[in-house]
Amino acid sequence: MKTKRQNDIMKLLAAKRSLRTDWLVQHFGVSIETIRRDIHELENLGMVKKVYGGIQLASDDLLVSDLQSWNNRMDNCLAEKQSIAQQTLELIPDRSTIVLDIGTTTYALSRLLSARQDLTVITCSLRIASELSRNTDHCIYVIGGRLQKGEQVTMGSFARSFLDNFASIDLFLCGADGISLDTGITEFSEAIADIKKYLVSLSARTILLADHSKFGKKSLFRCCSVADVDTLVTDGQVPPRYLDAFEKAGVETITAENGSPNC
């Protein structure tokens, strides 16, 4: 989260379950406009929802430790993620069927999808589904399976059978925990890696969204090779040897601008 105050608001919410706006103004000794900005940012992150006179947790399943972990990841290379998301938006046609992977970059993309019309969006991320439900009129499908509360995602053996109901998927918008030239795209979770591998095979086009911090890293489970990706959207700080390898494998590479040199 952007401020210590926002972290403190979430800690108070975890204990009290709901908070009045006027109480927050008095408690923190700031203006009503400052608290409203905090609430707006927390609501946009899917962590709180507004109720009459105040706020409450967006979901009873949310834990402060989970929220802090998520927001630490969201804040890492935030400018790059936003630029990559904006660039990727241009690749998504109206009235297409897309799959949004879990992760902070695809979440940043989900916040831009109100600019598209009549999408069918499939995801296993409850955060992404919630964001789209609040801010768009798109048709949303949540992949069935066991809920992993910390990540707010569904996974497991039911996911493949659920996906088999779709006759066609136009785009798989894929994230990554790690990207290396020898092992390709990797994930920390065996279950997530398995479903991503299946989605690559089902989708007409796989677009990888990854900032430079993901390159040169490996997680335990392999999702796919570099050659399985159709398009890479990244930022301008990726070492050239990675871009060269993707291009030699026949992958279209797109560089988003406006990243931060301090990421």
C-alpha positions in Angstrom: 0.0 0.0 0.0 1.1 3.5 -0.7 1.1 4.9 2.9 1.5 3.7 6.4 -1.9 5.1 7.2 -3.5 2.8 4.6 -1.7 -0.2 6.2 -3.0 1.0 9.6 -6.6 1.3 8.3 -6.4 -2.3 7.1 -5.1 -3.5 10.5 -8.0 -1.7 12.2 -10.5 -3.2 9.8 -9.1 -6.7 10.5 -9.9 -6.1 14.2 -13.2 -4.2 14.0 -14.6 -5.5 10.6 -16.1 -2.0 9.8 -15.0 1.6 10.4 -16.8 4.9 10.2 -15.3 7.6 8.0 -15.7 10.3 10.6 -13.9 8.1 13.2 -11.0 7.6 10.8 -10.7 11.4 10.4 -10.5 11.9 14.1 -8.3 8.9 14.8 -5.6 9.9 12.2 -6.0 13.6 12.6 -6.3 14.3 8.9 -8.9 15.9 6.6 -12.0 14.1 5.3 -10.5 14.5 1.8 -7.4 12.6 2.8 -9.4 9.7 4.2 -11.6 9.6 1.2 -8.6 9.4 -1.0 -7.2 6.5 1.1 -10.6 4.7 0.9 -10.8 5.2 -2.9 -7.3 3.7 -3.4 -8.1 0.8 -1.0 -11.4 0.2 -2.8 -9.6 0.2 -6.2 -7.2 -2.5 -4.9 -10.2 -4.7 -4.0 -9.5 -4.6 -0.2 -12.4 -2.6 1.1 -16.0 -1.7 0.1 -17.9 1.4 1.0 -21.0 1.1 3.2 -23.2 3.9 4.5 -21.0 6.2 6.5 -17.8 4.1 6.3 -16.1 1.0 5.0 -15.7 -2.7 5.7 -13.5 -5.5 4.4 -14.2 -6.4 0.8 -14.3 -10.1 1.8 -14.4 -11.9 5.1 -11.6 -14.2 3.8 -9.1 -11.4 3.5 -6.2 -11.4 6.0 -4.0 -8.4 6.7 -0.8 -10.4 6.1 -2.2 -11.5 2.7 -3.1 -8.0 1.8 0.3 -6.7 2.7 2.0 -9.4 0.7 -0.2 -8.6 -2.3 0.4 -4.9 -2.1 4.1 -5.3 -1.6 4.1 -7.2 -4.9 1.8 -4.7 -6.5 4.0 -1.8 -5.6 7.1 -3.5 -7.0 7.8 -2.2 -10.5 4.4 -0.5 -10.4 5.1 1.9 -13.2 6.3 -1.0 -15.4 3.2 -3.0 -14.7 0.9 -0.2 -15.6 2.8 0.5 -18.8 2.8 -3.1 -19.8 -1.0 -3.3 -19.0 -1.7 -0.2 -21.1 0.3 -1.6 -24.0 -1.4 -5.0 -23.8 -4.9 -3.4 -23.8 -4.2 -2.4 -27.4 -3.9 -6.2 -28.3 -7.4 -7.1 -27.0 -10.3 -6.7 -29.5 -13.8 -6.0 -28.4 -16.1 -9.1 -28.2 -13.2 -11.5 -27.7 -12.9 -14.3 -25.2 -9.8 -13.9 -23.0 -8.2 -15.6 -20.0 -6.6 -13.4 -17.4 -3.9 -15.1 -15.4 -3.4 -14.5 -11.7 -0.8 -11.9 -10.7 -0.3 -8.2 -10.2 0.4 -7.2 -13.9 -2.8 -8.9 -15.1 -4.6 -7.3 -12.2 -3.4 -3.9 -13.5 -4.7 -4.9 -16.9 -8.1 -5.9 -15.5 -8.5 -2.3 -14.2 -8.3 -1.0 -17.8 -10.8 -3.4 -19.4 -13.7 -1.0 -19.1 -12.3 0.5 -22.3 -13.3 -2.7 -24.2 -16.8 -3.8 -25.1 -18.5 -7.2 -24.7 -15.6 -9.3 -23.5 -15.9 -12.7 -22.1 -13.3 -13.0 -19.3 -12.2 -16.2 -17.7 -10.0 -16.1 -14.6 -9.1 -18.1 -11.5 -8.3 -14.8 -9.6 -11.0 -13.6 -7.3 -9.4 -10.2 -7.1 -9.6 -9.9 -10.9 -13.2 -11.2 -11.0 -14.2 -8.7 -8.3 -12.5 -5.8 -10.0 -14.2 -6.6 -13.3 -17.6 -7.1 -11.6 -17.4 -3.7 -10.0 -16.2 -1.7 -12.9 -17.3 -3.4 -16.2 -20.3 -5.1 -17.8 -18.2 -7.9 -19.2 -19.3 -11.6 -18.9 -17.1 -13.1 -16.2 -16.3 -16.8 -15.6 -14.4 -17.9 -12.5 -12.5 -21.2 -13.0 -13.8 -23.7 -10.5 -11.6 -25.4 -7.9 -10.2 -25.2 -4.4 -9.7 -21.6 -3.0 -6.2 -20.7 -2.0 -7.1 -17.9 0.4 -3.7 -16.2 0.7 -3.6 -15.6 -3.1 -7.4 -15.4 -3.6 -7.2 -17.9 -6.5 -9.0 -21.1 -7.3 -7.0 -24.2 -8.5 -7.1 -27.9 -8.6 -8.3 -30.9 -10.7 -11.7 -29.4 -11.5 -10.1 -26.5 -13.5 -9.3 -28.5 -16.6 -12.8 -30.0 -16.9 -14.3 -26.5 -16.4 -12.2 -25.1 -19.3 -13.2 -27.9 -21.6 -16.6 -26.3 -21.8 -15.3 -23.4 -23.9 -15.2 -24.0 -27.6 -12.6 -21.4 -28.2 -10.4 -18.9 -26.3 -8.9 -16.0 -28.3 -6.2 -14.8 -25.9 -4.4 -16.2 -22.8 -2.9 -13.2 -21.0 -0.2 -14.9 -19.0 2.1 -13.8 -16.2 5.1 -15.5 -14.8 7.0 -16.0 -11.6 10.3 -16.5 -13.5 11.6 -16.5 -17.0 14.8 -18.2 -18.1 16.1 -19.2 -21.5 16.7 -22.8 -20.6 13.5 -23.6 -18.6 11.1 -21.0 -20.1 8.2 -19.7 -18.1 8.0 -21.0 -14.5 5.6 -20.8 -11.5 5.9 -21.4 -7.8 2.8 -23.6 -7.6 2.4 -27.0 -9.3 -1.3 -26.6 -9.6 -1.0 -23.1 -11.2 1.7 -24.3 -13.6 -0.5 -27.2 -14.7 -3.5 -25.0 -15.5 -1.4 -22.4 -17.3 0.2 -25.2 -19.4 -3.3 -26.3 -20.4 -4.4 -22.8 -21.2 -1.5 -22.3 -23.6 -2.6 -25.4 -25.5 -6.3 -24.2 -25.6 -5.8 -20.6 -26.6 -5.4 -19.2 -30.1 -2.7 -16.8 -28.8 -0.7 -16.5 -25.7 0.5 -13.1 -24.6 3.1 -13.0 -21.8 3.1 -9.9 -19.6 6.3 -9.6 -17.6 8.4 -6.8 -16.3 12.2 -7.0 -16.3 12.4 -8.3 -12.7 11.1 -11.7 -13.8 13.9 -12.4 -16.3 16.8 -14.6 -15.1 14.7 -16.1 -12.4 13.4 -19.7 -12.0 10.6 -21.1 -10.0 10.1 -24.8 -9.3 7.4 -25.7 -11.9 7.6 -25.2 -15.7 4.6 -23.8 -17.5 5.8 -23.6 -21.1 8.8 -22.9 -23.3 9.7 -19.5 -24.8 8.6 -20.8 -28.2 5.1 -21.5 -26.8 4.5 -17.8 -26.3 3.2 -15.8 -29.3 3.7 -12.3 -27.9 5.9 -10.8 -25.1 5.0 -7.5 -23.6 7.7 -6.1 -21.3 9.5 -3.0 -20.3 12.6 -1.3 -21.6 15.0 -2.7 -19.0 15.1 -6.3 -20.1 18.7 -7.4 -21.1 18.9 -7.6 -24.9 19.9 -11.3 -24.9 16.5 -12.2 -23.6 14.7 -10.2 -26.2 16.9 -11.7 -28.9 16.2 -15.2 -27.7 12.4 -14.6 -27.8 12.6 -13.1 -31.3 14.7 -16.0 -32.6 12.0 -18.4 -31.2 9.5 -16.5 -33.4 7.9 -14.5 -30.5 6.7 -11.0 -31.2 8.2 -8.7 -28.7 6.7 -5.4 -27.6 8.4 -2.9 -25.3 6.2 -0.7 -23.2 7.7 2.7 -22.3 7.7 4.9 -19.1 9.1 2.4 -16.7 11.1 3.4 -13.6 14.9 3.0 -13.5 14.7 2.3 -9.8 12.6 -0.8 -10.0 
